[in-house]
Amino acid sequence: MEDHGDIIEELNHLRAEICLLERAPAKELYVKQLYAEYRAKLKRAKEIGVDVRLLKPPPAPAEARPPGGHEKASTLISSEPIPIRSFWRLWNDVAARIEVAGEVAKAQAYILACFSELAYLHVSKFDVDGSERYDFIPSATLDHLLANGIRIDVVQLLERADLEAEIIEREFFTYLIAYVHGEAIIAVRGTANSADWRINLSGEAVRGTGPEYHHGFYAEALAGMRELSRKLVARGGVRAKYLTGHSLGGAIAAIMAQFWDTPTACVFGCPRFGNAVATELRRPQAYIRKSDLVPHIPPRLLGYADLETKPRWTDPTETEVDPDAYKTVLAWMPTGKRFAVQHSIEGYRHQLGMVIGEDFPDLAYISALRLMASGGLSVQG
């Protein structure tokens, strides 16, 4: 009898992916594709004589580990002060838990900003050394790594903090997955190339009566989610608990949160990604610096809606930019990096940290690079 193991495995995987989308508010927009693919492959399998009785139900979610056991996690990291050292102390603190349904506490928002920052520490195979080739880089640390040809093993760095992690590299986006108590924190970071920024942030009109998304953001969210689903299924159906991201990565995370059964996405300096109908399917918790222009583009005149009805300012004392300063952004893009100071992930993480007493400087990771290298962490350059 012919062995159809590969076909059975693929069908089982598709069933597991569909299972992960239960109760997601926008699942119909994506799950139809999976169902169509599953039905077509199932029909073909029956035609060639595959015993479909061998199909198994999707795996149950991995059992969560109880809190605790991480009191000495900080000793696994270099003594240089870096934000990730505070992870387990904050995570296990009652103040860092969900306060109300779907609401991320301030300390937890800070933790997710730290993960968004960590995603920039990974230089992917699609990044090119020499930061001068980029007009705009939304992370001072990534700018430093590219300018000096430095590579950091982010997975190893997280292992030093007693966190298991893995990374997915795509051409314009990188996905950092950290596993915590049997669940996943997923941080997304976007491109550093300003040419891609001009394309991504120009946007097309989204004035329909139904949910409409920025085409580029939506396409990447679907493609990235497919790869992430495979990773989570391979680990026994681990649940994507938190989605986070900064800048373009925040837009991808916010859209993904509408397809997965996650409480929310927590994003920082995130551009608008769709019309009001799409945004309201599940609003992300969007933190904004008053001096940052990116959350105000693409423009409302094209139908794009703000991520939240009331902005979550990281520092209410800052001077607010013109919320319709779209032309200002396009005029700035080719000329320099001053704008990156107001938009950088390091600034977001630092301001949120100040609120809860975590005063790590903006450039904490840059100042720690030499010490991490001398301590045996994989840093090349």
Contacts in CASP RR format, 6 or more apart in sequence:
PFRMAT RR
TARGET T0000
AUTHOR 0000-0000-0000
METHOD contacts of the structure
MODEL  1
MEDHGDIIEELNHLRAEICLLERAPAKELYVKQLYAEYRAKLKRAKEIGV
DVRLLKPPPAPAEARPPGGHEKASTLISSEPIPIRSFWRLWNDVAARIEV
AGEVAKAQAYILACFSELAYLHVSKFDVDGSERYDFIPSATLDHLLANGI
RIDVVQLLERADLEAEIIEREFFTYLIAYVHGEAIIAVRGTANSADWRIN
LSGEAVRGTGPEYHHGFYAEALAGMRELSRKLVARGGVRAKYLTGHSLGG
AIAAIMAQFWDTPTACVFGCPRFGNAVATELRRPQAYIRKSDLVPHIPPR
LLGYADLETKPRWTDPTETEVDPDAYKTVLAWMPTGKRFAVQHSIEGYRH
QLGMVIGEDFPDLAYISALRLMASGGLSVQG
4 45 0 8 1.000
4 48 0 8 1.000
4 49 0 8 1.000
4 50 0 8 1.000
4 51 0 8 1.000
7 41 0 8 1.000
7 45 0 8 1.000
7 50 0 8 1.000
8 45 0 8 1.000
8 50 0 8 1.000
8 54 0 8 1.000
8 55 0 8 1.000
10 41 0 8 1.000
11 38 0 8 1.000
11 41 0 8 1.000
11 42 0 8 1.000
11 45 0 8 1.000
11 52 0 8 1.000
11 55 0 8 1.000
12 55 0 8 1.000
12 56 0 8 1.000
12 58 0 8 1.000
13 230 0 8 1.000
13 233 0 8 1.000
14 34 0 8 1.000
14 37 0 8 1.000
14 38 0 8 1.000
14 41 0 8 1.000
15 38 0 8 1.000
15 55 0 8 1.000
15 57 0 8 1.000
15 58 0 8 1.000
16 58 0 8 1.000
16 59 0 8 1.000
16 229 0 8 1.000
16 233 0 8 1.000
16 237 0 8 1.000
17 34 0 8 1.000
17 226 0 8 1.000
17 229 0 8 1.000
17 230 0 8 1.000
17 233 0 8 1.000
18 31 0 8 1.000
18 34 0 8 1.000
18 35 0 8 1.000
18 38 0 8 1.000
18 58 0 8 1.000
19 58 0 8 1.000
20 58 0 8 1.000
20 229 0 8 1.000
20 232 0 8 1.000
20 233 0 8 1.000
20 237 0 8 1.000
20 239 0 8 1.000
20 240 0 8 1.000
20 260 0 8 1.000
20 261 0 8 1.000
21 27 0 8 1.000
21 30 0 8 1.000
21 31 0 8 1.000
21 34 0 8 1.000
21 259 0 8 1.000
21 260 0 8 1.000
21 261 0 8 1.000
22 261 0 8 1.000
23 261 0 8 1.000
24 258 0 8 1.000
24 259 0 8 1.000
24 260 0 8 1.000
24 261 0 8 1.000
25 258 0 8 1.000
25 281 0 8 1.000
25 282 0 8 1.000
26 211 0 8 1.000
26 258 0 8 1.000
26 259 0 8 1.000
26 278 0 8 1.000
26 281 0 8 1.000
26 282 0 8 1.000
27 259 0 8 1.000
29 211 0 8 1.000
29 259 0 8 1.000
30 222 0 8 1.000
30 225 0 8 1.000
30 259 0 8 1.000
33 222 0 8 1.000
42 52 0 8 1.000
45 52 0 8 1.000
46 52 0 8 1.000
58 233 0 8 1.000
58 237 0 8 1.000
59 233 0 8 1.000
59 236 0 8 1.000
59 237 0 8 1.000
60 236 0 8 1.000
60 237 0 8 1.000
61 236 0 8 1.000
61 237 0 8 1.000
61 238 0 8 1.000
61 239 0 8 1.000
62 182 0 8 1.000
62 235 0 8 1.000
62 236 0 8 1.000
62 237 0 8 1.000
62 238 0 8 1.000
62 239 0 8 1.000
63 182 0 8 1.000
64 181 0 8 1.000
64 182 0 8 1.000
64 183 0 8 1.000
65 181 0 8 1.000
65 182 0 8 1.000
66 181 0 8 1.000
67 91 0 8 1.000
67 92 0 8 1.000
67 181 0 8 1.000
68 88 0 8 1.000
68 92 0 8 1.000
70 88 0 8 1.000
70 92 0 8 1.000
70 162 0 8 1.000
71 88 0 8 1.000
73 87 0 8 1.000
73 88 0 8 1.000
73 161 0 8 1.000
73 162 0 8 1.000
74 85 0 8 1.000
74 86 0 8 1.000
74 88 0 8 1.000
74 89 0 8 1.000
74 161 0 8 1.000
76 159 0 8 1.000
76 160 0 8 1.000
76 161 0 8 1.000
76 162 0 8 1.000
77 84 0 8 1.000
77 85 0 8 1.000
77 157 0 8 1.000
77 160 0 8 1.000
77 161 0 8 1.000
78 160 0 8 1.000
78 368 0 8 1.000
78 371 0 8 1.000
78 372 0 8 1.000
78 375 0 8 1.000
78 377 0 8 1.000
79 371 0 8 1.000
80 367 0 8 1.000
80 368 0 8 1.000
80 371 0 8 1.000
80 372 0 8 1.000
81 360 0 8 1.000
81 364 0 8 1.000
81 368 0 8 1.000
82 360 0 8 1.000
82 364 0 8 1.000
82 365 0 8 1.000
82 368 0 8 1.000
83 114 0 8 1.000
83 117 0 8 1.000
83 349 0 8 1.000
83 358 0 8 1.000
83 360 0 8 1.000
83 364 0 8 1.000
84 114 0 8 1.000
84 118 0 8 1.000
84 157 0 8 1.000
84 158 0 8 1.000
84 161 0 8 1.000
85 161 0 8 1.000
86 114 0 8 1.000
86 358 0 8 1.000
87 111 0 8 1.000
87 114 0 8 1.000
87 161 0 8 1.000
87 163 0 8 1.000
88 161 0 8 1.000
88 162 0 8 1.000
90 96 0 8 1.000
90 107 0 8 1.000
90 108 0 8 1.000
90 110 0 8 1.000
90 111 0 8 1.000
90 356 0 8 1.000
90 358 0 8 1.000
91 108 0 8 1.000
91 111 0 8 1.000
91 180 0 8 1.000
93 107 0 8 1.000
95 105 0 8 1.000
95 107 0 8 1.000
95 356 0 8 1.000
96 105 0 8 1.000
96 107 0 8 1.000
96 108 0 8 1.000
96 111 0 8 1.000
97 105 0 8 1.000
97 108 0 8 1.000
98 104 0 8 1.000
98 105 0 8 1.000
98 108 0 8 1.000
98 263 0 8 1.000
99 105 0 8 1.000
101 263 0 8 1.000
102 263 0 8 1.000
102 264 0 8 1.000
103 264 0 8 1.000
103 285 0 8 1.000
104 112 0 8 1.000
104 263 0 8 1.000
104 264 0 8 1.000
104 266 0 8 1.000
104 285 0 8 1.000
106 352 0 8 1.000
106 355 0 8 1.000
106 356 0 8 1.000
107 356 0 8 1.000
108 266 0 8 1.000
109 266 0 8 1.000
109 285 0 8 1.000
109 287 0 8 1.000
109 352 0 8 1.000
110 349 0 8 1.000
110 352 0 8 1.000
110 353 0 8 1.000
110 355 0 8 1.000
110 356 0 8 1.000
110 358 0 8 1.000
112 185 0 8 1.000
112 187 0 8 1.000
112 242 0 8 1.000
112 244 0 8 1.000
112 245 0 8 1.000
112 266 0 8 1.000
113 244 0 8 1.000
113 246 0 8 1.000
113 268 0 8 1.000
113 287 0 8 1.000
113 345 0 8 1.000
113 348 0 8 1.000
113 349 0 8 1.000
113 352 0 8 1.000
113 353 0 8 1.000
114 349 0 8 1.000
115 176 0 8 1.000
115 178 0 8 1.000
115 185 0 8 1.000
115 187 0 8 1.000
115 244 0 8 1.000
115 245 0 8 1.000
116 187 0 8 1.000
116 188 0 8 1.000
116 189 0 8 1.000
116 244 0 8 1.000
116 245 0 8 1.000
116 246 0 8 1.000
116 250 0 8 1.000
116 268 0 8 1.000
116 345 0 8 1.000
116 348 0 8 1.000
116 349 0 8 1.000
117 139 0 8 1.000
117 141 0 8 1.000
117 246 0 8 1.000
117 345 0 8 1.000
117 346 0 8 1.000
117 349 0 8 1.000
117 365 0 8 1.000
118 154 0 8 1.000
118 157 0 8 1.000
118 158 0 8 1.000
118 176 0 8 1.000
118 187 0 8 1.000
119 154 0 8 1.000
119 174 0 8 1.000
119 175 0 8 1.000
119 176 0 8 1.000
119 187 0 8 1.000
119 188 0 8 1.000
119 189 0 8 1.000
119 245 0 8 1.000
119 246 0 8 1.000
120 138 0 8 1.000
120 139 0 8 1.000
120 141 0 8 1.000
120 142 0 8 1.000
120 189 0 8 1.000
120 246 0 8 1.000
120 345 0 8 1.000
121 141 0 8 1.000
121 142 0 8 1.000
121 145 0 8 1.000
121 152 0 8 1.000
121 154 0 8 1.000
121 157 0 8 1.000
121 365 0 8 1.000
122 152 0 8 1.000
122 154 0 8 1.000
122 167 0 8 1.000
122 174 0 8 1.000
122 176 0 8 1.000
123 142 0 8 1.000
123 145 0 8 1.000
123 146 0 8 1.000
123 149 0 8 1.000
123 150 0 8 1.000
123 151 0 8 1.000
123 152 0 8 1.000
124 167 0 8 1.000
124 169 0 8 1.000
124 174 0 8 1.000
125 169 0 8 1.000
126 169 0 8 1.000
126 170 0 8 1.000
126 171 0 8 1.000
126 172 0 8 1.000
127 142 0 8 1.000
127 146 0 8 1.000
127 192 0 8 1.000
128 146 0 8 1.000
129 146 0 8 1.000
129 147 0 8 1.000
129 149 0 8 1.000
130 146 0 8 1.000
130 147 0 8 1.000
130 149 0 8 1.000
131 137 0 8 1.000
131 143 0 8 1.000
131 144 0 8 1.000
131 146 0 8 1.000
131 147 0 8 1.000
132 147 0 8 1.000
134 143 0 8 1.000
134 146 0 8 1.000
134 192 0 8 1.000
134 193 0 8 1.000
134 194 0 8 1.000
135 194 0 8 1.000
135 333 0 8 1.000
135 334 0 8 1.000
135 335 0 8 1.000
135 336 0 8 1.000
135 337 0 8 1.000
136 192 0 8 1.000
136 194 0 8 1.000
136 197 0 8 1.000
136 333 0 8 1.000
136 336 0 8 1.000
136 337 0 8 1.000
136 339 0 8 1.000
136 340 0 8 1.000
137 143 0 8 1.000
137 146 0 8 1.000
137 192 0 8 1.000
137 337 0 8 1.000
137 340 0 8 1.000
138 190 0 8 1.000
138 192 0 8 1.000
138 246 0 8 1.000
138 247 0 8 1.000
138 248 0 8 1.000
138 340 0 8 1.000
138 343 0 8 1.000
138 344 0 8 1.000
138 345 0 8 1.000
139 189 0 8 1.000
139 192 0 8 1.000
139 246 0 8 1.000
139 344 0 8 1.000
139 345 0 8 1.000
139 346 0 8 1.000
140 340 0 8 1.000
140 344 0 8 1.000
140 346 0 8 1.000
140 362 0 8 1.000
140 363 0 8 1.000
140 366 0 8 1.000
141 346 0 8 1.000
141 363 0 8 1.000
141 365 0 8 1.000
141 366 0 8 1.000
142 192 0 8 1.000
143 192 0 8 1.000
143 337 0 8 1.000
143 340 0 8 1.000
144 150 0 8 1.000
144 363 0 8 1.000
144 366 0 8 1.000
145 151 0 8 1.000
145 152 0 8 1.000
146 192 0 8 1.000
148 381 0 8 1.000
149 381 0 8 1.000
150 369 0 8 1.000
150 379 0 8 1.000
150 380 0 8 1.000
150 381 0 8 1.000
151 378 0 8 1.000
151 379 0 8 1.000
151 380 0 8 1.000
151 381 0 8 1.000
152 369 0 8 1.000
152 372 0 8 1.000
152 377 0 8 1.000
152 378 0 8 1.000
152 379 0 8 1.000
153 377 0 8 1.000
153 378 0 8 1.000
153 379 0 8 1.000
154 165 0 8 1.000
154 167 0 8 1.000
154 176 0 8 1.000
155 165 0 8 1.000
155 166 0 8 1.000
155 167 0 8 1.000
156 377 0 8 1.000
156 378 0 8 1.000
157 372 0 8 1.000
157 377 0 8 1.000
158 164 0 8 1.000
158 165 0 8 1.000
158 178 0 8 1.000
159 165 0 8 1.000
160 377 0 8 1.000
163 178 0 8 1.000
163 179 0 8 1.000
163 180 0 8 1.000
164 178 0 8 1.000
164 179 0 8 1.000
165 176 0 8 1.000
165 177 0 8 1.000
165 178 0 8 1.000
165 179 0 8 1.000
166 177 0 8 1.000
166 231 0 8 1.000
167 174 0 8 1.000
167 175 0 8 1.000
167 176 0 8 1.000
167 177 0 8 1.000
168 174 0 8 1.000
168 175 0 8 1.000
168 177 0 8 1.000
168 224 0 8 1.000
168 227 0 8 1.000
168 228 0 8 1.000
168 231 0 8 1.000
170 220 0 8 1.000
170 223 0 8 1.000
170 224 0 8 1.000
170 227 0 8 1.000
172 190 0 8 1.000
172 191 0 8 1.000
172 193 0 8 1.000
172 196 0 8 1.000
172 220 0 8 1.000
173 188 0 8 1.000
173 189 0 8 1.000
173 190 0 8 1.000
173 191 0 8 1.000
173 220 0 8 1.000
173 224 0 8 1.000
173 248 0 8 1.000
173 249 0 8 1.000
173 252 0 8 1.000
174 188 0 8 1.000
174 189 0 8 1.000
174 190 0 8 1.000
175 186 0 8 1.000
175 187 0 8 1.000
175 188 0 8 1.000
175 224 0 8 1.000
175 227 0 8 1.000
175 228 0 8 1.000
176 186 0 8 1.000
176 187 0 8 1.000
176 188 0 8 1.000
176 189 0 8 1.000
177 184 0 8 1.000
177 185 0 8 1.000
177 186 0 8 1.000
177 228 0 8 1.000
177 231 0 8 1.000
178 184 0 8 1.000
178 185 0 8 1.000
178 187 0 8 1.000
179 185 0 8 1.000
179 235 0 8 1.000
179 238 0 8 1.000
180 241 0 8 1.000
182 238 0 8 1.000
182 239 0 8 1.000
183 238 0 8 1.000
183 239 0 8 1.000
183 240 0 8 1.000
183 241 0 8 1.000
183 242 0 8 1.000
184 232 0 8 1.000
184 238 0 8 1.000
184 239 0 8 1.000
184 240 0 8 1.000
184 241 0 8 1.000
184 242 0 8 1.000
185 241 0 8 1.000
185 242 0 8 1.000
185 244 0 8 1.000
186 228 0 8 1.000
186 240 0 8 1.000
186 242 0 8 1.000
186 243 0 8 1.000
186 244 0 8 1.000
186 253 0 8 1.000
186 256 0 8 1.000
187 244 0 8 1.000
187 245 0 8 1.000
187 253 0 8 1.000
188 243 0 8 1.000
188 244 0 8 1.000
188 245 0 8 1.000
188 249 0 8 1.000
188 250 0 8 1.000
188 252 0 8 1.000
188 253 0 8 1.000
188 256 0 8 1.000
189 245 0 8 1.000
189 246 0 8 1.000
189 247 0 8 1.000
189 248 0 8 1.000
189 249 0 8 1.000
190 247 0 8 1.000
190 248 0 8 1.000
190 249 0 8 1.000
190 252 0 8 1.000
191 197 0 8 1.000
191 200 0 8 1.000
191 248 0 8 1.000
194 333 0 8 1.000
194 334 0 8 1.000
197 248 0 8 1.000
197 333 0 8 1.000
198 330 0 8 1.000
198 333 0 8 1.000
200 214 0 8 1.000
200 216 0 8 1.000
200 217 0 8 1.000
200 248 0 8 1.000
200 271 0 8 1.000
201 271 0 8 1.000
201 294 0 8 1.000
201 297 0 8 1.000
201 298 0 8 1.000
201 329 0 8 1.000
202 298 0 8 1.000
202 330 0 8 1.000
203 214 0 8 1.000
203 215 0 8 1.000
203 298 0 8 1.000
203 302 0 8 1.000
203 304 0 8 1.000
204 214 0 8 1.000
204 215 0 8 1.000
204 302 0 8 1.000
205 302 0 8 1.000
205 303 0 8 1.000
206 212 0 8 1.000
206 213 0 8 1.000
206 214 0 8 1.000
206 274 0 8 1.000
206 275 0 8 1.000
206 278 0 8 1.000
206 302 0 8 1.000
206 303 0 8 1.000
206 304 0 8 1.000
207 275 0 8 1.000
207 302 0 8 1.000
207 303 0 8 1.000
208 275 0 8 1.000
208 277 0 8 1.000
209 277 0 8 1.000
210 275 0 8 1.000
210 277 0 8 1.000
210 278 0 8 1.000
211 274 0 8 1.000
211 275 0 8 1.000
211 277 0 8 1.000
211 278 0 8 1.000
211 281 0 8 1.000
212 274 0 8 1.000
212 275 0 8 1.000
212 277 0 8 1.000
212 278 0 8 1.000
213 255 0 8 1.000
213 273 0 8 1.000
213 274 0 8 1.000
213 278 0 8 1.000
214 251 0 8 1.000
214 272 0 8 1.000
214 273 0 8 1.000
214 274 0 8 1.000
214 298 0 8 1.000
214 304 0 8 1.000
217 248 0 8 1.000
217 251 0 8 1.000
217 252 0 8 1.000
217 255 0 8 1.000
217 273 0 8 1.000
217 274 0 8 1.000
218 255 0 8 1.000
218 273 0 8 1.000
220 252 0 8 1.000
221 252 0 8 1.000
221 255 0 8 1.000
221 256 0 8 1.000
221 259 0 8 1.000
224 252 0 8 1.000
224 256 0 8 1.000
225 256 0 8 1.000
225 259 0 8 1.000
225 260 0 8 1.000
228 240 0 8 1.000
228 256 0 8 1.000
232 238 0 8 1.000
232 239 0 8 1.000
232 240 0 8 1.000
239 261 0 8 1.000
239 262 0 8 1.000
240 256 0 8 1.000
240 260 0 8 1.000
240 262 0 8 1.000
241 262 0 8 1.000
241 263 0 8 1.000
242 262 0 8 1.000
242 263 0 8 1.000
242 264 0 8 1.000
242 265 0 8 1.000
242 266 0 8 1.000
243 253 0 8 1.000
243 254 0 8 1.000
243 256 0 8 1.000
243 257 0 8 1.000
243 260 0 8 1.000
243 262 0 8 1.000
243 264 0 8 1.000
243 265 0 8 1.000
243 266 0 8 1.000
244 250 0 8 1.000
244 253 0 8 1.000
244 265 0 8 1.000
244 266 0 8 1.000
244 267 0 8 1.000
244 268 0 8 1.000
245 252 0 8 1.000
245 253 0 8 1.000
245 265 0 8 1.000
245 266 0 8 1.000
245 267 0 8 1.000
245 268 0 8 1.000
245 270 0 8 1.000
246 267 0 8 1.000
246 268 0 8 1.000
246 269 0 8 1.000
246 270 0 8 1.000
246 345 0 8 1.000
246 348 0 8 1.000
247 268 0 8 1.000
247 269 0 8 1.000
247 270 0 8 1.000
247 271 0 8 1.000
247 294 0 8 1.000
247 343 0 8 1.000
247 345 0 8 1.000
248 271 0 8 1.000
249 267 0 8 1.000
249 270 0 8 1.000
250 265 0 8 1.000
250 267 0 8 1.000
250 268 0 8 1.000
250 269 0 8 1.000
250 270 0 8 1.000
250 284 0 8 1.000
251 267 0 8 1.000
251 270 0 8 1.000
251 271 0 8 1.000
251 272 0 8 1.000
251 273 0 8 1.000
253 265 0 8 1.000
253 267 0 8 1.000
253 270 0 8 1.000
253 284 0 8 1.000
254 265 0 8 1.000
254 267 0 8 1.000
254 270 0 8 1.000
254 273 0 8 1.000
254 284 0 8 1.000
254 286 0 8 1.000
254 307 0 8 1.000
255 273 0 8 1.000
256 265 0 8 1.000
257 264 0 8 1.000
257 265 0 8 1.000
257 282 0 8 1.000
257 284 0 8 1.000
258 278 0 8 1.000
258 281 0 8 1.000
258 282 0 8 1.000
264 282 0 8 1.000
264 283 0 8 1.000
264 284 0 8 1.000
264 285 0 8 1.000
265 282 0 8 1.000
265 284 0 8 1.000
265 285 0 8 1.000
266 284 0 8 1.000
266 285 0 8 1.000
266 287 0 8 1.000
267 284 0 8 1.000
267 285 0 8 1.000
267 286 0 8 1.000
267 287 0 8 1.000
267 307 0 8 1.000
268 286 0 8 1.000
268 287 0 8 1.000
268 345 0 8 1.000
268 348 0 8 1.000
268 349 0 8 1.000
269 286 0 8 1.000
269 287 0 8 1.000
269 288 0 8 1.000
269 289 0 8 1.000
269 292 0 8 1.000
269 294 0 8 1.000
269 295 0 8 1.000
269 343 0 8 1.000
269 348 0 8 1.000
270 284 0 8 1.000
270 286 0 8 1.000
270 294 0 8 1.000
270 295 0 8 1.000
270 307 0 8 1.000
271 294 0 8 1.000
271 295 0 8 1.000
271 297 0 8 1.000
271 298 0 8 1.000
272 279 0 8 1.000
272 295 0 8 1.000
272 296 0 8 1.000
272 297 0 8 1.000
272 298 0 8 1.000
272 300 0 8 1.000
272 304 0 8 1.000
272 305 0 8 1.000
272 306 0 8 1.000
272 307 0 8 1.000
273 279 0 8 1.000
273 304 0 8 1.000
273 307 0 8 1.000
274 303 0 8 1.000
274 304 0 8 1.000
274 305 0 8 1.000
275 303 0 8 1.000
275 304 0 8 1.000
275 305 0 8 1.000
276 303 0 8 1.000
276 305 0 8 1.000
278 305 0 8 1.000
279 305 0 8 1.000
279 306 0 8 1.000
279 307 0 8 1.000
280 305 0 8 1.000
283 307 0 8 1.000
283 308 0 8 1.000
284 307 0 8 1.000
284 308 0 8 1.000
285 308 0 8 1.000
285 312 0 8 1.000
286 295 0 8 1.000
286 307 0 8 1.000
286 308 0 8 1.000
286 311 0 8 1.000
286 312 0 8 1.000
287 312 0 8 1.000
287 313 0 8 1.000
287 314 0 8 1.000
287 348 0 8 1.000
287 352 0 8 1.000
288 295 0 8 1.000
288 311 0 8 1.000
288 312 0 8 1.000
288 313 0 8 1.000
288 314 0 8 1.000
289 313 0 8 1.000
289 314 0 8 1.000
289 315 0 8 1.000
289 318 0 8 1.000
289 342 0 8 1.000
289 343 0 8 1.000
289 347 0 8 1.000
289 348 0 8 1.000
289 351 0 8 1.000
290 313 0 8 1.000
290 315 0 8 1.000
290 316 0 8 1.000
290 318 0 8 1.000
290 319 0 8 1.000
290 320 0 8 1.000
290 321 0 8 1.000
291 318 0 8 1.000
291 319 0 8 1.000
291 320 0 8 1.000
291 321 0 8 1.000
291 342 0 8 1.000
292 321 0 8 1.000
292 342 0 8 1.000
292 343 0 8 1.000
293 321 0 8 1.000
293 325 0 8 1.000
293 328 0 8 1.000
293 329 0 8 1.000
293 332 0 8 1.000
293 339 0 8 1.000
293 342 0 8 1.000
293 343 0 8 1.000
294 329 0 8 1.000
294 343 0 8 1.000
295 306 0 8 1.000
295 307 0 8 1.000
295 311 0 8 1.000
296 321 0 8 1.000
296 322 0 8 1.000
296 323 0 8 1.000
296 324 0 8 1.000
296 325 0 8 1.000
296 326 0 8 1.000
297 304 0 8 1.000
297 326 0 8 1.000
297 329 0 8 1.000
298 304 0 8 1.000
298 326 0 8 1.000
299 324 0 8 1.000
299 326 0 8 1.000
300 306 0 8 1.000
300 324 0 8 1.000
301 324 0 8 1.000
314 348 0 8 1.000
314 351 0 8 1.000
314 352 0 8 1.000
314 355 0 8 1.000
315 351 0 8 1.000
315 354 0 8 1.000
321 328 0 8 1.000
322 328 0 8 1.000
329 339 0 8 1.000
332 338 0 8 1.000
332 339 0 8 1.000
344 362 0 8 1.000
346 362 0 8 1.000
346 363 0 8 1.000
346 364 0 8 1.000
347 362 0 8 1.000
349 360 0 8 1.000
349 362 0 8 1.000
350 359 0 8 1.000
350 360 0 8 1.000
350 361 0 8 1.000
350 362 0 8 1.000
353 359 0 8 1.000
353 360 0 8 1.000
361 367 0 8 1.000
369 379 0 8 1.000
372 379 0 8 1.000
373 379 0 8 1.000
END
